[in-house]
């Protein structure tokens, strides 16, 4: 959720919504640092972001960030935890 959407939802000023948004993101990041992926793990690469008008579309676009995604699965193959890590680029 964006800070602007949070502002509308809570009925507060934008600076207040921005501060709440960033405090929530930091609390979530701190919580996630305590967890380690274990058991059966699947890993894949992807690109995160969108294309700008007139820009290159698809993999390798200058507007997208390459990431590696790892998912820890339960015994019945349901996702349990996920890690997304930005990387500088993929070797082709």
C-alpha positions in Angstrom: 0.0 0.0 0.0 1.3 3.4 -0.9 1.6 6.3 1.6 -1.1 8.1 -0.4 -3.5 5.2 -0.1 -2.6 4.9 3.6 -3.4 8.7 4.0 -6.8 8.2 2.5 -7.5 5.0 4.5 -6.5 6.5 7.9 -7.7 10.0 7.2 -4.3 11.6 8.3 -2.0 14.0 6.6 0.5 12.8 4.0 3.6 13.4 6.2 2.0 11.3 8.9 1.0 8.5 6.5 4.5 8.6 5.0 6.1 8.2 8.5 3.7 5.3 9.4 4.3 3.6 6.1 8.1 3.7 6.6 7.9 2.6 10.2 5.7 -0.4 9.2 8.1 -1.3 6.4 11.1 -1.2 8.8 9.2 -3.3 11.4 8.4 -5.9 8.7 12.0 -6.0 7.5 13.3 -6.4 11.1 10.8 -9.3 11.6 11.8 -11.0 8.4 15.5 -11.0 9.3 14.8 -13.5 12.1 13.5 -16.2 9.7 15.7 -18.6 7.7 14.5 -20.5 4.7 14.7 -24.2 5.4 13.3 -27.5 4.2 12.4 -27.7 0.5 13.3 -24.5 -1.3 12.6 -23.4 -4.8 14.7 -20.6 -6.4 14.0 -18.6 -9.6 15.0 -15.4 -11.2 12.7 -12.6 -12.3 12.6 -8.9 -13.2 10.7 -6.4 -11.0 9.4 -3.2 -12.4 7.4 -1.9 -15.4 8.2 -0.4 -18.8 8.2 3.3 -19.5 6.6 4.8 -22.5 8.9 4.2 -25.5 11.2 2.0 -23.4 12.3 -1.6 -24.1 9.9 -4.2 -22.9 10.6 -7.6 -21.4 13.7 -9.1 -19.8 16.7 -6.8 -19.7 14.7 -3.6 -19.8 16.7 -0.7 -18.2 13.6 0.1 -16.1 13.6 -3.3 -14.4 15.6 -4.7 -11.5 16.8 -8.3 -11.7 15.9 -10.3 -8.6 16.4 -13.8 -7.3 13.4 -15.3 -5.4 13.6 -18.2 -3.0 10.5 -19.8 -1.5 10.5 -22.3 1.4 7.8 -24.9 1.0 5.8 -27.0 3.5 5.7 -30.8 3.2 2.5 -30.4 1.1 4.2 -27.8 -1.2 2.5 -24.7 0.2 4.7 -21.6 0.4 5.9 -20.8 3.9 8.5 -18.0 3.6 9.9 -16.0 0.7 13.1 -14.0 0.1 13.5 -11.5 -2.7 17.1 -10.3 -3.3 18.0 -7.7 -5.9 21.1 -8.6 -8.0 23.3 -6.5 -10.2 22.5 -8.6 -13.3 22.1 -12.1 -14.7 24.8 -13.9 -16.6 23.4 -15.0 -19.9 
